[in-house]
Amino acid sequence: MLPSDFHCVFFEGYPQWNTTGVTVAGTTGISGGTMTLLNEPHGLFIDPATDLLYIADRENHRIQQYQFLTNDTSIINTVAGTSQVSGCALNLLNYPTAVSVDKQQNLYIADASNNRILYWPQGATDGVTVVGYERQYCKHKYLNEKDRRYHCLNSSECISVMELCNFNRDCPLGDDEYLACLWLNKTTLSYIGYFICMNDDVSFFRPSQLTQHSTCSQREDLIFWDLIDQSSNEIKVHFTTIHFTEYPSNRKLIEYTSTSFQPSVKQILNKDIEKYDAYLIWYCNDGILVYHSTAKQKCLCSPQYYGDRCQYQSQRLFITIRTRKIGAFEDNLRFKLFLFLIDDQNHNTIYSYDSIKYQCIEEQFVYLLYDRRPKLESINYSLRIDAYNLNIKTQEIRYYSSWYHSIQFQFLPIQRLVIDITIPVKTSDKYHINCGKHGQSYQYMNNLDKFYCRCHEGWSGKWCQYQHQHCQCSPDSLCIGITQYNQSICVCPLNKLGSKCYIPDQTCQLNTCKNNGICIPDNKKDLPDTFQCLCTETYHGNRCEFSKTTVQIFFSNINIELPSSMLIHFIINDYINPKVPERVTLFKKLYLNQTIDNSIITIYHQINYRIVYVQYKYDYYLIILIDENYNAPQNITTELLPNYRCLSIHELFNSTILSYEWLKRVKYYQQPCHNQLVKCFYDERQMCLCTKDHQTDCFEFDHNATYDCQGYNYCLNEGKCFQNHLTCPTQSICVCKDCYFGTMCQLTTVGHVLSLGSIIGYHIQSRLSLTKQSLIVKLSIALTVCIFSTGMILNILSIITFNQKAIPEIGCGFYLLLSSIISLITISIFTIKFWFLLFTQMSLITSPTYLQVSCRLIEFLLKFLPPMVDWLNACVAVERTVTVTFGVSFNRQKSKRAAKYVTLIVVLMTIVSSIHDPINRRLIDDKQEERHWCTVTYQDVPWLNWMNSSLNVFHFIVPFCINVISALTIIIITAKNRSTSQTRLTYLQHLKHQFHQHQHLLISPSILTILALPRLIISIVSGCMKSQRQIWLFFAGYFVSFIPPMTTFLIFVVPSKIYRNEFKAVLKYYYRHFLRE
């Protein structure tokens, strides 16, 4: 008997012998993983020939063997599995539940959680899977036939467990007899239709007798009993929507689409299965028997074997590899992995290689042969795996990352490696080791202390120092190296085949995918001419032949800001087959180029739902509730209304009820539904709905779901990661917190680093003409043209005025001339920046060089040129103050020389104070959104961030203060001098007169300051632009800040009588010159 809860095994004799059992294995009530302890034993077998006891130690994932020497002494061995280590490899078990032993001491183990039967030879370190290939495949295909769970080898057929070991070949290759039941190869019985036991007994095995009762003396028939799905007779009452009022209640809002789904049925013709001669199958061992003209028969061996009868194994490395991605932020990428058998001393010496395509979780098998037989013992071999991504649309091939695995026990002729590869979101980092001019060093993803030099095409060697012959790969492929026999290794694009990628793949030549789906060749080694269809958002199916169901949500009648993202919770509840409601959550990220002007959001899905909630920030809104008596519609239109917001229990109950324990509190959940305005509410573990008769029905709902992509959250700046599948995601999305945006929340709208791209970038729609762009883009174009044309005219007039011979003779004129020139350059660069941004976001400019120049140089110029103009204008004010102070003793020559030195200081000061910007500026290529962003990285460095903000304030406040102090000094000194020479007026009267005469000296800098003030306030007070839909303040502040560079003429020429006269003289000169022409 096996009482699992007591973790021991004891035998209970017949009542006439003894009524008390004796513990022979384990310790009562104590579980553990040591040799003397058991943990929930589930199956045992006593070998009558040796009296050995075998126990399936389920929770320890092992098979224990007990040899009893005396009543108190026994020898315990673990004959299969590893204690407390589970797995799917052939040397590991996963919750074994039964064991049986044949006459040769070979074990047959029911490895329950791995859904297989293992044949474990005596003394072996691993087993062979003989039954249980892809049990889930059979369960999915024959859901209602619980015993049809054996998947035939190399076939799509599944047969019943009752058809195993009955001397009748029910599988095409007969593996249900001679592979599943190896003892049948030696038996002489032939009872077709009955289970043949190991000792040649006949078991009258029938479906009606499927119980866990053995009819074989060695219990081998129970090995297959575990394959049968077990049913439960427990009856449960579950949540149902049959008693609720439907929403939306107006049936006119629901549009049914009558689509008749005609499943495609393939007629399988019964073909005569060739009866193979057992001798011919055995003759070539693992090869294929062929006939030759000079001999009766020959053996065609696979590369793994050699010899005249394929009787010898080649020395090789056998690899079981399983891959998965931890994120899918780019839909257009497919991965291809290359496996290289390399020299551990030189990672670029390749002895053998093979390639596989990325298949999530699915195990793939690869073997790499050693270059000679026997292999060289002087070489320390290892394995390198390189991953390359292939772009579906552009066919571009790029290196992604690499992994390194050492090979233990080099002396063994055949080694096995079981590898799990996790493809990260980010590529491998470059290493600091120098690989010369023809290579780049990269770190391994699984070993950061190791690196290898990835050589440029045409170069090889440990340090990429050897130049080899021209690569033999096709022009559109990627040559990644050569073997030691100078054979090129090529990465083919998706539409090419062959070792050199010259063979066109014809799989996708026909109209394989419907409705604008993209065909992707998926030629597997065992399934050629296969393909996948990458469907658009609105279609699904193997060929994108089916339309997805849609949910349209209106936001017009609710006073909330249209969100940039939301969660849509679909509740699945089947009234025919009731169970606990399941929740499927979809994430909807809204972009500005979607149809949001009418506040309509469309959701495409394939979910057979009954209830739909929208989660907006921390609020839930019920948007759909369908009675289970009706079929769910194909398309539905609903509206998000305030009275359908689900209330929290903290809004419904007083503090006394809220303080109760959950079970006690639930008694009061009928009260809220007496209020007809309450449609739904929720607590910390449930979501509740009010029925038609004002009762309450609830179901479990996890409000604390974490969105971190299973612990691999690559979203930056505390963004939340959401993916559409737990283990095999095909889409990953980052939900950004306020002030951040971008595919991975890598961009910011913090005021002090705010740029034109972060303000209007998302409003520019790719591949659309200017006439079809949004309103804010058209307004930006108009403002830019206006600023450019006005600024060019006014600054040219200023340059003409201040370039007269008399004016630059003093420092003031020199400052104004230089200020006008810099203002003209600033306006021009701003215009170039705008059009460059517009064409880049419209995908008209894609050159990396141009993008880098625009990002680093243009932004740098716009960083220091405007403050330079402010400082030069402040120098003009200082020069005027000095002129008034010294009066007739003012030296013009010294003023002109000093102006040159001061100008140099101003230029150096503004450049040095802005030099951190190009150093910390990066160009980000957002491939998912197909956009390029120029951003800075110092917003996360506190001291650099503080320094940048301080410099912005310094360049703003100090020139303004200099202008104001200079203006007041001029007024005071002039009034004092006038009061001394003109005594008929008092000092205060002179002061008042001077204020009126020189008021432009105070008004002009004040106006410039007011124009520049919004951008400073935005960067300091507002913090950041939290929404792309509320940009008008930032939009106005950015454009207004470029008005001061175009106002030099209005501020300095128009108010000054001297400069006005000079300007008029220039106009007359050019007018007369024009008339003479």
NUTOR-838038 format. One record per residue (C-alpha): x, y, z. Coordinates in steps of 0.25 Angstrom, whole numbers, padded with zeros to 4 digits, always signed. Each point is the difference from the previous one (the first is absolute). Layout:
XYZ...
***
This chain:
+0000+0000+0000+0005+0014-0003-0006+0011+0009+0005+0012-0006-0003+0009+0011+0009-0008+0009+0012+0000-0009+0002-0015+0002-0002-0014-0006-0006-0011+0009-0005-0014-0003-0013-0005+0006-0002-0015+0001-0013-0007-0001-0009+0001+0012+0002-0015+0004+0015+0003+0001+0002+0014+0006-0008+0013+0001+0012+0009+0002+0009+0005-0012+0015+0001+0001+0007+0012-0006+0011-0005-0010+0003+0013-0007+0000+0015+0005-0004+0006+0013-0014+0002+0005-0004+0014-0001+0014+0005-0004+0002+0004-0015+0014+0003-0006+0009-0002-0011+0011-0008+0006+0002-0014-0003-0007-0005+0012-0013+0009-0001-0011+0000-0010-0009+0012-0005-0014-0005-0004+0003-0014-0006-0010-0003-0011+0003-0014-0006+0008-0012+0003+0005-0013-0006+0006-0013+0006+0009-0008-0009-0004-0014+0002+0013-0005-0005+0009+0009+0009-0009+0004+0011+0004+0014-0003-0010+0011+0004-0001+0012-0010-0008+0013+0005-0004+0012-0008+0004+0011+0009-0009+0010-0006+0003+0014+0006+0015-0004+0000+0000-0003-0015+0007-0013+0001-0001-0015+0000+0005-0007+0013+0005-0014+0001+0000-0008+0013+0008-0013+0002-0004-0006+0014+0011-0007+0006-0006-0002+0014-0013+0005+0007+0008+0012+0004+0010+0002-0011-0002+0004-0014+0009+0005-0012-0007+0013-0006+0004+0005-0014-0006+0010-0009-0001-0007-0014-0007+0011-0008-0001+0015+0001+0007+0010+0010-0005+0003+0014-0009+0013+0000+0004+0004-0014-0011-0001-0010+0001+0002-0015-0003-0004-0014+0014-0005-0004+0001-0015-0002+0009-0001+0013-0011+0006+0009-0014-0003+0004-0012+0009+0004-0009-0006+0010+0000-0014-0004-0012-0008+0005+0003-0015-0004+0011-0009-0003+0001-0014-0006+0012-0010-0003+0002-0010-0010+0008-0013+0001+0013+0007-0005-0001+0010+0012-0004+0011-0010-0009+0011+0006-0013+0005-0006-0004+0013+0007-0013+0009-0001+0006+0014+0000-0013+0007+0003+0003+0015-0002+0008-0003-0012-0011-0008-0006+0009-0011-0004+0004-0015+0002+0015-0001+0002+0007-0013-0003+0012+0000+0009+0011-0011-0003+0006-0006+0012+0012+0008+0005-0003+0011-0010+0001+0015+0004-0011+0004-0008-0013-0006-0007-0007-0001-0013-0013+0006-0003-0009-0012-0005-0014+0005+0002-0006+0014+0001+0005+0008-0012-0008+0014+0001-0011-0005+0009-0006+0014+0000-0001-0001-0015-0009-0012+0001-0008+0007+0011-0003+0012-0008-0003-0008-0013-0009-0011+0008-0005+0008+0012-0012-0009+0002+0007-0013-0001+0008-0001+0013+0007-0013-0003+0005+0005-0014+0013+0005+0005+0011-0007-0008+0006+0008-0011+0006-0009-0011+0015+0002-0004+0001+0010-0012-0014+0000-0002-0012+0009+0003-0008-0012+0005-0004-0002+0015-0005-0014+0004-0006-0005+0013+0008-0005+0011-0008-0014-0001+0007-0002-0014+0014-0001+0006+0007-0013+0001-0011-0008-0006+0008-0006-0012-0008+0009-0010+0008+0012-0007-0010+0011+0002+0011+0011-0003+0006+0001-0014+0014-0004+0005-0005-0010+0010+0007+0008+0012-0013-0003+0008+0005-0015+0001+0015-0001-0001+0004+0013+0005-0010+0002+0011+0001-0014+0005+0014-0005-0003-0002-0014+0006-0009-0003-0011+0012-0002-0009+0004-0013+0008-0014-0006+0002-0006-0011-0008-0015+0003+0003-0009+0006-0010-0013+0004+0007-0004+0011-0009-0009+0010+0007+0005-0003+0014+0010+0006+0009+0013-0009+0001+0007+0000+0013+0015-0001+0002-0001-0015+0005-0009-0003-0012-0013+0000+0007-0012+0006-0007-0007+0012+0007-0015+0001-0004+0001+0015-0001-0013+0007-0003-0004+0015+0000-0011-0003+0010+0010-0006+0009+0009+0012+0001+0003+0001+0014+0013+0000+0008+0000-0015+0002+0011-0008-0007-0003-0013-0007+0015-0003-0003+0009-0006+0011+0010+0011-0002-0010+0011-0001+0006+0005-0013-0014+0003-0005-0002+0011+0010+0012+0007-0007-0010+0005-0011-0012+0002+0010+0007+0014+0003-0002+0004-0014-0015+0000+0001-0007+0013+0005-0007-0001+0013-0013+0007+0002-0006+0005+0012-0015-0002+0004+0000+0012+0009-0011+0010-0003+0002+0015+0002-0008+0012-0001+0007+0011-0007-0003+0015-0004-0009+0002-0011-0005+0013-0008-0014-0006-0002-0007+0009+0010+0006+0013-0003-0005+0012-0009+0008+0000-0013+0008+0012-0003+0000+0007-0010-0015-0003+0001-0004+0007-0014+0001-0011-0010+0002+0010-0011+0014+0002+0005+0004-0014-0003+0003-0004-0014+0000-0015-0003+0009-0005-0011-0005-0013-0005+0013-0007-0003-0001-0015-0003+0012-0007+0004+0002-0012-0009+0011-0008+0006+0010-0006-0010-0001-0015+0000+0011-0008-0006-0004-0014-0004+0011-0010+0004+0000-0012-0010+0003-0013+0006+0013-0005-0006+0005-0014+0002+0011+0001+0010+0012-0008-0005+0004-0012+0008+0014+0002+0003+0009-0012+0002+0006+0000+0014+0014-0005-0005+0001+0011-0010-0004+0011+0010+0011-0006+0009+0011-0002-0010+0004+0015-0002-0002+0003+0015-0002+0015+0000+0002+0001-0015-0009-0002-0013+0001-0012-0008+0002+0003-0015+0002-0009-0012+0013+0002-0008+0003-0006-0014+0012-0007+0004-0005-0006+0013-0013-0005+0005-0001+0010+0011+0007+0012+0006-0002+0009+0012-0001+0015-0001+0004+0006+0013-0003+0013+0006+0012+0009+0004-0002-0005+0014+0004-0014-0004+0010-0007-0009+0004-0014-0004-0005-0009-0010-0012-0003+0008+0000+0014+0008+0004-0008+0012+0010+0011+0005-0003+0013+0006+0007+0013-0005+0006+0008+0011-0009+0012+0002-0007+0010+0009-0015-0002+0002-0007+0012+0004-0014+0002+0005-0004+0014-0001-0012+0008+0004-0002+0015-0002-0009+0011+0004-0001+0015+0000-0002+0008+0012-0006+0012-0008-0006+0003-0014+0001+0015-0002+0003-0002-0015-0011-0007-0008+0008-0001-0012+0012-0008+0005+0003-0015-0001+0012-0007+0006+0009-0010-0006+0011-0007+0009+0013-0005-0005+0007-0011+0009+0015-0001-0002+0010-0011+0005+0012+0009+0003+0014-0001+0006-0001+0006+0014+0014+0007-0002-0005+0007-0013-0015+0002-0001+0001+0003-0015+0005-0014-0004-0013-0007-0004+0001-0015-0001-0015-0003-0003-0013+0008+0001-0015-0001-0002-0011+0010+0000-0015+0000+0006-0011+0010-0001-0006+0006+0013-0012-0009+0005-0005+0004+0014+0002-0011+0011+0000-0011-0011+0012-0009+0002+0009-0001-0012+0011-0010-0002+0013+0003-0007+0013-0008-0001+0014+0005-0004+0010-0010-0005+0015+0002+0004+0009+0003-0012+0007-0013+0000-0001-0014+0005+0005-0002+0011-0001+0014+0005+0013+0007+0004+0002-0001+0015+0009+0012+0000-0011+0010-0004-0010+0004+0011-0013+0001-0007-0012+0010+0004-0013+0005-0006-0003+0014-0004-0014+0004-0004-0003+0012-0008-0014+0006-0002-0003+0009-0012-0013+0008-0002-0007+0000-0014-0009+0011-0003-0013-0004-0007-0002+0012-0008+0013+0005-0004+0007-0014+0000+0012+0007+0008+0009-0010+0008+0006+0005+0013+0009-0007+0010-0007+0000+0014+0007-0008+0011+0009-0012+0003+0001-0011+0011+0011-0008+0004+0000-0015+0006+0012-0008+0004+0000-0015-0003+0003-0008+0012+0007-0014+0000+0007+0002-0013+0005-0014-0001-0014-0005-0003-0003-0004-0014-0014+0005+0001-0005+0012+0008-0014+0005+0003-0003+0014+0004-0014+0005+0004-0001+0015-0002-0011+0010+0003+0002+0013-0008-0007+0013+0005+0001+0011-0011+0001+0013+0007-0007+0013-0005+0014+0007-0001+0011-0005-0008+0014-0005+0005+0009+0011+0005+0013+0004-0007+0012-0004+0008+0012+0009+0003+0010-0009-0006+0006+0005-0013-0002-0010-0012+0008+0009-0009-0005+0007-0012-0008-0011-0006-0009-0005+0012-0008+0004+0012+0001-0008+0014-0014-0004+0006-0003-0006+0013-0008-0013+0002-0014+0001+0005+0002-0011+0010+0015+0003+0004+0004+0014+0001+0014-0003+0003+0002-0006-0014+0000+0006-0013+0003-0003-0015+0004+0009-0012-0011+0001-0010+0008+0002-0013-0004+0009-0012-0004-0007-0013+0013-0006-0006+0008-0001+0013+0002-0011+0010+0009-0004+0011+0000+0001+0015+0003+0015-0002-0006+0002-0014+0014+0001-0005-0001-0010-0012-0006+0004-0013-0007-0011-0008-0006-0002-0014-0012+0007-0004-0013-0005+0006-0008-0009-0008-0014+0004+0006-0010+0007-0008+0000+0015+0000-0013+0002+0008+0005-0010+0011+0010+0002+0011+0013-0007+0000+0004-0003+0015+0012-0008-0001+0007-0012-0006+0003-0014+0004+0014-0006+0001-0002-0005-0014-0003+0014-0006-0015-0002-0002-0008+0013+0002-0011+0000+0011-0012+0008-0004-0012+0005+0006-0011+0000-0010-0011+0010-0001-0014-0005+0002-0003-0002-0014+0013-0008-0004+0005-0014+0003+0013-0008-0002+0013+0000+0006+0004+0012-0008-0014+0006+0000-0002+0000-0015-0012-0008-0001-0013+0008+0000-0010-0005+0010-0013-0003-0008-0009-0002+0012-0006+0014+0001+0000+0002-0015-0015-0004-0001-0011+0008+0007+0002-0007+0013-0005+0011+0010-0013+0007-0002-0004+0014+0004+0014+0006-0001+0006-0010+0009+0016-0001-0001+0004-0014-0004+0013-0005+0008+0006-0013-0005+0002-0010+0011+0007-0011-0006+0004-0010+0011+0009-0011-0003-0011-0010+0003-0012+0008-0006+0005+0006-0013-0009+0010-0008-0007+0006+0012-0002+0014+0003-0006+0010+0010-0009+0012-0002+0002+0013+0007-0014+0005+0001-0005+0015+0001-0007+0004+0013-0013-0003-0006+0001-0014-0005+0005-0013+0005+0001-0015-0004+0011-0008-0006-0002+0008-0013-0006+0012+0006-0013-0004-0006-0009+0003+0012-0004+0014+0005+0002+0003+0015-0012+0004+0008+0000+0015+0004-0005+0008+0011-0001+0015-0002+0000+0009+0012-0006+0014+0000+0006+0010+0010-0009+0012-0005-0009+0001+0012+0010-0001+0012+0008+0012+0005+0014-0007+0001+0012+0002-0008+0002-0010-0011+0011-0010+0005+0013-0003-0007-0002-0014+0005-0010-0009+0006-0002-0015+0005-0012-0007-0006-0005-0012+0009-0008-0011-0007-0007-0009+0009-0003-0014-0006-0011-0008+0006-0006-0012-0007-0014-0003+0005-0001-0014-0007+0013-0005+0006+0001+0009+0013+0013+0003+0007+0007+0011+0007+0000+0012-0009+0013+0002-0007+0006+0014-0003+0007+0004-0012+0006+0014+0000+0004+0008-0012+0008+0012+0000-0004+0012-0009+0011+0010-0003-0006+0012-0008+0008+0008-0009-0003+0014-0005-0001-0005-0014-0012-0008+0003-0014+0005-0002-0002+0006+0014-0006+0013-0004-0013-0006+0001+0003-0007+0013-0001-0014-0006+0009-0011+0004-0001-0014-0008+0004-0013+0007+0003-0012-0009+0000-0014+0007-0003-0014-0001-0006-0002+0013-0014-0007+0003-0003+0010+0011-0012+0003+0009+0004+0012+0008+0010+0011-0004+0006+0010+0010+0009+0012-0004+0010+0004+0010+0004+0014-0001+0011+0004+0011-0006-0005+0013-0015-0001-0005-0008-0011-0006-0011+0002-0010-0010-0010-0004-0002+0001-0015-0006-0013-0004-0009-0011+0007-0006-0011-0009-0011-0009+0005+0005-0015-0002-0013-0004-0007+0005+0008-0012+0012-0002-0009+0011+0010+0001-0001+0010-0011+0011+0001-0011+0001+0015+0001-0005+0009+0011-0001+0015+0003-0001+0005+0014+0003+0012+0008+0008+0004+0013-0010+0007+0009+0002+0006+0014-0011-0008+0006+0006-0013-0004+0013+0002+0008+0002-0011+0010+0001+0006+0014+0010-0005+0010-0006-0005+0013+0007+0011+0007-0010+0009-0007-0012-0008+0004+0002-0005+0015+0003+0007+0012+0013-0002+0008-0007-0010+0010-0004-0010-0012+0014+0002-0006+0007-0004+0012-0007-0014+0000+0007-0012-0005-0002-0003-0014-0010-0012+0002-0008+0008+0010+0000+0013-0009-0005-0008-0012-0014-0001+0007-0002+0014-0003+0003+0000-0015-0015-0001-0003-0003+0014+0005+0007+0008-0011-0009-0006-0011-0012+0005+0007+0004+0013-0006-0004+0000-0015+0012+0009-0004+0010-0010+0005+0004-0010-0012+0012-0006+0006+0010+0001+0011+0013-0007+0005+0008-0003+0012+0015-0005+0002-0003-0014-0006-0013+0001-0008-0008+0007-0011-0015+0000+0003-0012+0003-0009-0014+0004+0003-0011-0010-0005-0014+0004-0006-0006-0003+0014+0010+0009+0007+0008-0012+0005+0015-0001+0000+0009-0010-0007+0015+0000+0001+0012-0007-0006+0015+0001+0003+0008+0011-0007+0014+0003+0003+0002+0015+0001+0015-0002+0003+0005-0006-0012+0014+0004-0003+0004+0004-0014+0015-0002+0000+0001-0010-0012+0003-0012+0010+0011+0007+0007+0007+0005-0013-0004+0014+0000+0008+0008-0010-0009+0012+0000+0008+0012+0005-0003+0011+0010-0009-0009+0008-0009-0004-0011-0009-0012+0001+0002-0011-0010-0012-0007-0006+0001-0012-0009-0011-0009-0007+0005-0013+0004+0007-0005+0013+0011-0009-0007-0001+0003-0015-0003+0015-0002-0002+0005-0013-0003+0014+0004+0006+0008+0012-0004+0014+0004+0005+0010+0010-0010+0008+0008+0008+0013+0003-0003+0009+0012-0002+0015-0001+0011+0008-0007+0005-0012-0008-0003-0006-0014+0006-0009-0010-0001-0015-0003+0008-0003+0013-0003+0013+0007+0014+0005-0004-0004+0014-0003-0004+0011+0009-0008+0013-0001+0007+0006+0012+0000+0015-0002+0015+0003+0001+0003-0010-0011-0013+0003-0008+0002+0000-0015-0008+0002-0012+0000-0015-0003-0006-0003+0014-0011+0010-0002-0005-0002-0014+0007-0013-0004-0012-0010+0002-0009+0010-0007+0008-0002-0013-0006-0012-0008+0010-0009-0008-0002-0001-0015-0011+0011-0001+0000+0012-0008+0001+0014+0007-0015+0003-0004-0004-0013+0008+0008+0003+0013-0007+0004+0013-0004+0015+0003+0012+0002+0010+0010-0004-0011-0006+0009-0010+0000+0011+0010+0014-0003+0003+0004+0002-0014-0007+0013-0001+0007+0006+0012+0013-0005-0005-0002+0006-0013-0004+0013+0007+0012+0000+0010+0010-0003-0011-0005+0011-0010-0002+0011+0010+0013-0004+0007+0008+0000-0013-0006+0014-0004+0002+0007+0013+0014-0006+0003+0005+0004-0014-0005+0014+0002+0008+0000+0013+0012-0005-0006-0001+0010-0011-0002+0011+0010+0011-0004+0010+0010-0003-0011+0002+0015-0004+0014+0005+0002-0003+0009+0011-0008-0009+0009+0010-0012+0003+0011+0011+0004-0005-0002+0014-0002-0012+0008-0015+0002+0000-0002-0001-0015+0010-0012+0000-0009-0008+0010-0013+0004-0008+0006-0004-0013+0004-0014+0005-0013-0002+0008-0008+0002-0013+0009-0010-0008-0002-0010+0011-0015+0003+0001-0001-0003-0015+0008-0013+0001-0009-0004+0012-0013+0002-0008+0006-0008-0012+0005-0012+0009-0014+0000+0007-0007-0001-0014+0010-0011-0004-0003-0007+0013-0015+0000-0002+0000-0005-0015+0010-0010+0004-0009-0005+0011-0012+0000-0009+0007-0008-0011+0006-0010+0010-0013-0003+0006-0007-0001-0013+0011-0011-0004+0006+0009-0011+0013+0001+0006+0006-0013+0005+0015+0002-0002+0008-0003+0014+0010+0011-0003-0010+0011-0003-0008-0005+0013+0013+0001+0008+0004+0014-0005-0014+0005+0003-0001-0006+0014+0014+0004+0005+0004+0012-0008-0013+0008-0002-0005-0002+0014+0013+0004+0005-0001+0013-0008-0014+0003+0004+0005-0002+0015+0011+0011+0000-0004+0010-0011-0012+0006+0007+0007+0003+0013+0012+0006-0008-0010+0010-0006-0005+0003+0014+0014+0002+0005+0004+0009-0012-0012+0009+0003+0004+0001+0014+0014+0004-0005-0007+0011-0007-0007+0005+0012+0014+0000+0008+0007+0007-0011-0011+0011+0000+0001+0001+0015+0015+0002-0001-0002+0011-0011-0009+0008+0009+0009-0002+0012+0013+0005-0007-0007+0010-0009+0010+0008-0009+0012-0008+0006-0005-0013-0006+0010-0007-0009-0006-0006-0012+0013-0007-0004+0001-0007+0013-0015-0003-0001+0001-0007-0013+0012-0009+0005-0007-0003+0012-0012-0004-0008+0008-0011-0007+0005-0006+0013-0014+0000+0006-0006-0006-0012+0010-0012+0001-0003-0002+0014-0015+0000-0002+0002-0010-0011+0009-0009+0008-0009+0001+0012-0013-0004-0007+0007-0011-0008+0006-0006+0013-0012+0001+0008-0008-0008-0011+0011-0010-0003-0007-0011+0009-0012+0000-0010+0007-0007-0012+0008-0009+0009-0013-0005+0006-0009+0000-0012-0004-0013-0007-0007-0004-0012-0010-0011+0003-0006-0008-0011-0014-0005+0004-0002-0011-0009-0014-0004+0005-0006+0014-0003+0010+0002-0011+0005+0013+0005+0013+0007+0003+0001+0008+0013+0011+0009+0004+0001+0000+0016+0010+0004+0011+0004-0010+0011+0004+0010+0011-0014+0001+0006+0003-0012+0009+0013+0005+0005-0003+0009+0011+0012+0009+0001+0000+0002-0016-0015+0002+0000+0002+0011+0011+0011+0006-0007-0008+0001-0013-0012+0007+0007+0009+0009+0007+0007+0004-0013-0013+0003-0007-0004+0009+0012+0013+0007+0000+0000+0003-0015-0014+0005+0002+0000+0009+0012+0014+0006-0001-0001+0006-0013-0014+0006+0004+0006+0006+0013+0012+0006-0008-0010+0007-0009-0009+0005+0011+0012+0005+0009+0006+0006-0012-0013+0007-0004-0002+0006+0014+0015+0004+0001-0001+0008-0013-0013+0007+0004+0006+0003+0014+0013+0005-0005-0006+0008-0011-0010+0007+0009+0011+0003+0010+0008+0007-0011-0012+0007-0005-0004+0005+0013+0014+0006+0002+0000+0007-0013-0014+0004-0001-0004+0005+0014-0014+0005-0003-0005-0014+0001+0002-0008+0012+0007-0014+0000-0013-0007+0002-0006+0007-0012+0012-0003-0008-0001-0015+0004-0014-0001-0004+0003+0007-0014+0012-0010-0002-0009-0012+0004-0010+0005-0011+0011+0002-0010+0007-0013+0002-0012-0009+0004+0004-0009-0012+0012-0004+0007-0009-0007+0011-0011-0004-0009+0008-0007-0011+0007-0010+0010-0013-0002+0007-0007-0004-0013+0012-0010-0003-0001-0006+0014-0015-0001-0001+0001-0007-0013+0011-0010+0005-0007-0002+0014-0010-0010-0004+0010-0010-0004+0008+0002+0013-0013-0001+0008-0004-0013-0007+0014-0006+0002+0000+0003+0015-0014+0001+0005-0008-0009-0009+0010-0011+0001-0004-0008-0013-0010-0002-0010-0009-0011+0006-0008-0003-0012+0002+0001-0015-0015+0005-0001+0003+0013+0008+0011+0006-0007-0005+0014-0003+0008+0007+0012+0013-0007-0004-0003+0003-0015-0002+0015+0003+0012+0001+0009+0010-0007-0009-0004+0009-0013-0001+0013+0008+0014-0002+0005+0005+0002-0014-0006+0013-0001+0011+0008+0007+0011-0003-0011-0009+0006-0010-0002+0013+0007+0014+0007+0000-0005+0010-0010-0013+0004+0007+0008+0001+0014+0012+0008-0004-0002+0006-0013-0014+0005+0001+0001+0007+0013+0013+0007-0003+0001+0013-0007+0014-0003-0005-0002-0014-0005-0013+0005-0007+0007+0011-0007+0011-0011-0004-0011-0009-0005-0007+0011-0008+0014+0003-0006+0002-0014-0004-0014-0001-0007+0003+0013-0008+0013-0006-0004-0005-0013-0005-0012+0007-0006+0009+0009-0008+0009-0011-0004-0013-0008-0005-0004+0012-0008+0013+0001-0007+0000-0015-0003
***
